[in-house]
């Protein structure tokens, strides 16, 4: 496990590094290349990019519970193939991660069968019902790194206020899915021109916007970190931008599907385009790009949501929300953001390393000497075509089959060990 990665373009946004150089690994840790023995194995990465291991703040592993769609083993294999070395596992499992036992289950299985690092997220409320606060201190003691009721926004503002206060006490960031249920009114797609043309029940942007306003107010009241998951609407970007300018401790993430697709795709009636929040208008998509460019949105996360083919193979109205994303995210982001000039490569990498690490408050997502050797290797110009049949994930619910990408992850290293290699 001792080697030197040489001749690569090394990019570490945390340390403001962007230069051709060498990275050494010794006993699973990042080391000084100059202090390695002369006979150390050398791996030539000329033309490649070496970056800190990518972090995905938003992953559904379905384990325990719905293991026909994904397991910790297959989900982490998919993460490795996509270039991610650490993933935050959402709590909407069965049973929900609202208790120390489920957190221990996830950590035990991750240690036994995971190939990347799994960071469990605890539930804000018992059974994700939005009625009673979970035992937040116990979740923290068990190993939770954050709190979320992902997929279900707590509608009770007083309860949410208490949750944010307690989360600050235990130094756990909030990761919130924002949506007002009354406004969403069981919609299945974005409320706009295409929902009218297709005769489908719409979900207005205001449902997301309203709850983001609520979270901004609570963050200001408590001076604590609230991270807004999968921001999708132009109004949401605008209010987050102003809140951050005002010094309020809110952050936001964009997903690869929201930056690359719009609601026009729903005319296919393909349930692989059904997600929550829904694909929105071209105006919304462009606003997300602006939000990424000016650091209103500091994180890119996948919202990897596996479903079986049987579940998705129903009428659009009845299909579950969600698509998988671990094995397509880097390809889409390299193509849509880097090669189209929206973000520089260091800026893009910061959304997958520095940004998520700052939300979690953890010393990860960097190439500091002495830290665990978690590394992502990119080939910025390799051309690939997305083929779901080659996925490591158990599920295939992606709208990106046949997508032609430029740039991808070709190597993933966790604690100094290659867990994925394609060069």
N, C-alpha and C positions, 0 to 999 in steps of 0.2 A: 504493500500500500504506500510505498515511498516512491515518488516520481516527480518530474518537473514538466509542466505544460509550457512549451516554449514557442516563441515567434507568433503568438496570438495578439490580437488587439484586446487589451485588458480594459474593461470598463467597470468602474465601481462608483456609482453616484454618491454614496455616503462619504467616500474619501476624495471625491473629485478627481478620480483617476480616469484618464482616457489616453492610453499610449500603448505602443507595441512593447511587450515585455514577457517575462516568465512568471509563472505561479508555481510554487513548490508545495507539495503535500508530504507530510511526515507523520506517520502513525495516526492518520485520520484528521490531522489538524493542518491549517495553513501555516507554512513555514517560510523562512527567508531563503530564497534560492542560493544565495552566496554561501550559506552555511551547510548546504547539502553535500554529502560525499561526492567525489569526482565520478564515481561509477554509478551514480543514481540514474535510473531509467529516465529517458527523455521522450516525450510525446510531441511530435512536431504538429502544431496547429496553425501553420501559416494560412492566412486567408479566413480563419475562423475568429470568432469573438468569444472571449472568456468573461463571464459575468457572475456576480453573486447568485446563488441558488434562488430561483424564482419562488415567490410566495403567493398562494391563492387564498384569499380571505373568505371564500364563499363556495364551499363544496358540500354536496349532499352525498354521503356514502351509503345511505339506506341500511346500515348495519349497526345495531341489531334491527331486525324486523323484516324489511322488504328485500331479502337477499336474492330474490329472483331477478331484480333489476341491477343490483350492484352489491359488492362486498368490500370490506376494508382491503382485502388482497387485490381484487380487480381494480378498485378505484385508485389505489396507490400505484399499481402498474400503469394505469392510464396517465396518472400525474407524472410519473417518471418519463413516459414516452412523450409527454407534452412539454418537458423541460422544468417541471415544478419539483422542488426539493422539500417544501413544507406546504401543507394544506390545512385550513381550518375547517373542521367537520361540524356542520350545522346540527342542531339538537332535535330536528323533527324526525327522530327515529321511533321505533316501537319496541319497548317503551321509550318515551321521550327522555332526553338527557336533562331532566329536571331534578336529578338526585345523584349522589356520589356513586352509587352502584353502576349506573349506566356510563358515567365518565370513566370509571375503572374498567368496565367492559371494553370500551373503545380503546383505551390506552393499552390494555393487555393484549388485545387482538392486533393492534398496530405494532406492538413490540414483537409479536410472534409471527405475523404474516405480512406486515406492511413493508414496502420497499422504499418509501419516503417517510418523512416525519409527519405525524398526524397530531394536530393541536386541537383538542376538543373545545367546543363552544357550549356553554351551559344555557339552559332555557331561562328566560326572564320570569315566566309564570308557570305554575304547575300544569302539566300536561298541555302546555301551550294554549291554554284556554283564555288567557287574558283576564282572569278573575282574581287570582291569588298569587302573590309573589313567591317565587321559589326560595329555597334556603341558600341564599347567595354565598354566604360564608362557607358552607359545606361544599359547594361546587368549586369554589376557589381552592379550598384545601385538597380536593380530590384531583385538581390539575386543570380545571377550566381556564382558558386564556382570555375569554370574552363572554358576553351574554347576548342572546338574541332569541326572539320568538319567530325566527325566519319563516316567511310565508304568511305569517299572521301578525298584523300590526295591533298592538295593544290599544284599544279604543278608549279605555278609561284614563283620562288625563291625570287624575289624582294618583291612581295606581302607578302610572308611568313616572310621575314625579318621584314617588317613593323608590321605585326601582333605580332611577338614575342616582338618587342620593346614596343608596346602599352600594351601588356599583362603584361609586367614587370611594366609599369607605374601604372597599376591598380591591381597589385599583384594577377594576375590570372594565374595559371599554364596552360600550353598547354598540351593537351592529343591528341597525333597525331597517326592516322592510316597511316602507311608508305607504299607507293607503287607507283612506276613509271608506269603510265598508258600505255606508249608506249611499255615498256618491258612486261607488263602483257598481252597486246594485246588480251583482252577479253578471257583470259584463264578461265578454269573451275576447274582445279585441279593443283597440284604441277607438275612442269616440271621435269620429271625424268624417270626412268625405267618404272614405271607403266603407265604414260601418253602415252608412246610409245606403250606399249603392248595393252593398251585399245583404242588407236587411238583417244585420247582426247587432246584438246588444253591445253597446259601447261602454268603455271605461274611460272617463274623462281625465285629462291631465290634472285637473283640480283636486282629484282624490289623493294623488301623490303630493301635490303642492301643499295642500292643507296640513297634512301630517308632518311634512318637513318644517313648515312654519312652527308647528307645535314643538318639534324636537329642538329647533333653534332656540325657542323661548326657554325650554327646560335646560338646555346646555348653558344658556346665559345665566339662569337662576342659580344653577348648581356649580358652575365653572368646571364642568366635566365633559369628557370626550364622548360625543355621539357620532357614529359613522353611518352615513346614509347608504344603504345597499342599492345596487342597480338603479342609479338615477336614469330616468328615461325621458323627461320632459324639459323643454326649453325654459319654462317658468321655474322649474326646480333648480336648474343651473344658475339662473339669474339671482334667485334669493340666497342660494348657497354662496355665490360670489360676494354678495354684499355682506353676509354674515361673517365670512372669513376676513373681509376687509375691516370689519368692526372688531375683530379679535376674538370672536366667539369660537369655541373649540369644537367645531363641526368639520367633518371631512366627508367626501363622497367618492363613490366608485362608478365606473362605467363598465359595461360588459362588451365583449367582442360582437355579440349579435346586435346590440342596440347601436353600435357605431357603424355597422355595415349593412343593416337591413331596415326596411320600413314597412308600414302597414299595407302597402300595395301588394306585398307577397301573399296576403291572406286570400286574394282572389283565386289562389290555387286550391283553397279548401284543404290544404295539407296541414295536419295537426302538429307537424314538426315545426311549424311557425307559430305555435301557440305557447306563449309564455306570460308570466306575470312579474313585473309590469309588462304590458304588451308592446309589440313593435309599434312605434309611433310614426309621425309624419317626417318628411324630409327636412323640414324646418327644425324639428326636434333633434334629428340625427346631426345636423350641422352644428346645433348648439352644443351638443355633447363634444364634438371635435374641438370647438372653441374652448369649452371647459377644461378639456385635457391640456390643450396648448397653453392656457394661462394659469394652470395649476389650481383652478377651482376644484377640479377632480384630480386627486393625487394617486388614485388606485385604479388598476384594471383587475377585475375578478371575473371568474367564469360563470358563477351560479350553476355549476355542473349539477344537473337534475335528471338522473337516469329514470327511464320508464321502459317497461317491456313493450315489445311490438304489439302484443295483444291489447294493452291499455291504450296505446295511441291509435290503433286501427279501428276507430269508431268515428261517428259524425263529429265535426269540429266542435260543436257546442258541448259535447259530452266528454271530450278528451281531457286528460289532466294537463295542467300547465307545466311547462319546463322542457329544456333540451340539455343534452350533454355538451361539455365544452373543454374539458381538460386537454384533449388531444388535437384541438383545432385552434385554441386561443392564440398561441404564439404565431402560427401561420397567418391568421387573419390580421393580427395586429402589425406584424411585419409588413404585410401587403398593403393594408388600408391606412396605416399611420406612418410607418417609416418610408416605404417606397413611394408613397403619394405626397410626401413632404409635410405631413401634419406635425410630426414629432421627429426630432433627431434621435439617433439610436441611443445615446446616453439618457435622453429624456424619456424615451419609451421604457428603457430598462428600469428607470427610477420608479415607474408606475407599478412594476412587478417585484420590486425589492425594497427600496427605501420607503416608499409610500405605505405599503402594508406593514412594514416593521415599525414605523412611527405610530400607526394606529394601535398596534398591539403593545407598544412600549417595550419591545424585546430587542436585544442586541443580535439580530440576525439580518440576512439580506445584505451582507457586506463581505469584503475579502480581507478583513483585518488579520494580521499575523497572530496565531494562537487560537483563533476561533475554529470551530468545526469546519472542515473542508466541504461545504455545500456549494456546488458550482454548477452553472448552466453554460453549455457550449452551444453557440449559434453559428449557423452558416447563413449569412445575411442574403446570399444570392441564389441559394439552391431552390430550384423550381420543383414543386410537388403538386399532386392532385389528391384531394381528400377522398379517401376510400374507406367508408365505415366498416367494410368487411375485414379490414386490417387492424381495427381498434383493439386495444387491450381491455377496454371497458366491456362489461357484460351487455350494455344496452347500445342501441344504434339510433336513438331518436335525435338526429341532427338534421338541420336544413341545409347543411354545407356539403352534402355528397356531390362530388364532381367539381368542387371549388378549386380553382387554379391559384396556387399561392406562390409567392416569392419570398423566401426566407423561412427558416424553421430551426427548431432545437435539434441538435445532432448528438448531444451528449448530456447526461445528467449524473452528477456525482453527489453522493450523500455520505457524510463522514469519511470522505476520502475514497469511497468505493464507487466504481461505475455501476449504476443501476439501469442505465440505458446508454447504448452506444450505437451510432449509425454513421460512422465515418471510418 
